[in-house]
Amino acid sequence: MIVLWNDRFVESSEMQIPFADATYLRGEGLFETIRVVGGKPLFLPDHARRLADSAGRLSLLAPTLEFLEVKIRELVLANHLSEARVRVTLGENCLMTAEPLEAEMEMVSVSTIGERYPVNERSPIAGIKCTSYAENMALLRLAGVGEVLRANTRGELCEGCVSNVFFVKDGKVFTPSLDTGCLPGVMRQQVMAVAEVEEGCWPYEWVREADEIWLSNTIRRLRFVNELDGESRGEPSELFHEIRSRLP
């Protein structure tokens, strides 16, 4: 694999991370995962804006939109890809990698053990894509399913470990507001642009009572929760298919 290390393209086997890099030592870094289709990075201005906003909170210097656009295209070409999953990792240094885009999965099994392991909505890093992701990954391994739905410290539905969450009740679509501490997801924003969605702070138990549960993220777009805590949730509705078909 060819990677971008700061402003140089190098073979991944030749890349060296400084031993004192705080991103490696303490997880003081950020990341963005960008979907590339037909050689074009999708929603790049949104990713660049979120990266810059988050970088300000960690006192990091974010690359410009122009730099990202040029380097992502060059990186994808260097790896002979047209559809790719590009990850930008930003800390004291900037690393950019490109891998083949994985197949989309329309349905996913989910656990609610995340109610017992809340997101701290008052944390200074709440709502940013920080490289300190061990807690999220540990929860997914513990649950042994595709996603875990998490509450915040107030007992409100917040987000998944790697997704934003939507739920449907009586034909209406709801999603946790950013006040819950959830990530301002790029695909979450796209869903809200093509559908009528009500934001708010909802008690966690409402998700168990919902008619449908959906998950969104940039790579997997929009997925239907067909199993919750081992119990079947049925098949995707016409509403789900309609909204999913509108997404870029």
Stockholm file with secondary structure:
# STOCKHOLM 1.0

chainA/1-248         MIVLWNDRFVESSEMQIPFADATYLRGEGLFETIRVVGGKPLFLPDHARRLADSAGRLSLLAPTLEFLEVKIRELVLANHLSEARVRVTLGENCLMTAEPLEAEMEMVSVSTIGERYPVNERSPIAGIKCTSYAENMALLRLAGVGEVLRANTRGELCEGCVSNVFFVKDGKVFTPSLDTGCLPGVMRQQVMAVAEVEEGCWPYEWVREADEIWLSNTIRRLRFVNELDGESRGEPSELFHEIRSRLP
#=GR chainA/1-248 SS CEEEETTEEEEGGGCCCCTTCHHHHHCCCEEEEEEEETTEETTHHHHHHHHHHHHHHTTCCCCCHHHHHHHHHHHHHHTTCSSEEEEEEESSSEEEEEEECCCCCSEEEEECGGGGSCBCTTSTTTTSCBSCCHHHHHHHHHHTSSEEEEEBTTSBEEEESSSEEEEEETTEEEEECGGGTCCCCHHHHHHHHHSCEEEECCBTTHHHHCSEEEEEETTTEEEEEEEETTEECCCCCHHHHHHHHHCC
#=GC SS_cons         CEEEETTEEEEGGGCCCCTTCHHHHHCCCEEEEEEEETTEETTHHHHHHHHHHHHHHTTCCCCCHHHHHHHHHHHHHHTTCSSEEEEEEESSSEEEEEEECCCCCSEEEEECGGGGSCBCTTSTTTTSCBSCCHHHHHHHHHHTSSEEEEEBTTSBEEEESSSEEEEEETTEEEEECGGGTCCCCHHHHHHHHHSCEEEECCBTTHHHHCSEEEEEETTTEEEEEEEETTEECCCCCHHHHHHHHHCC
//
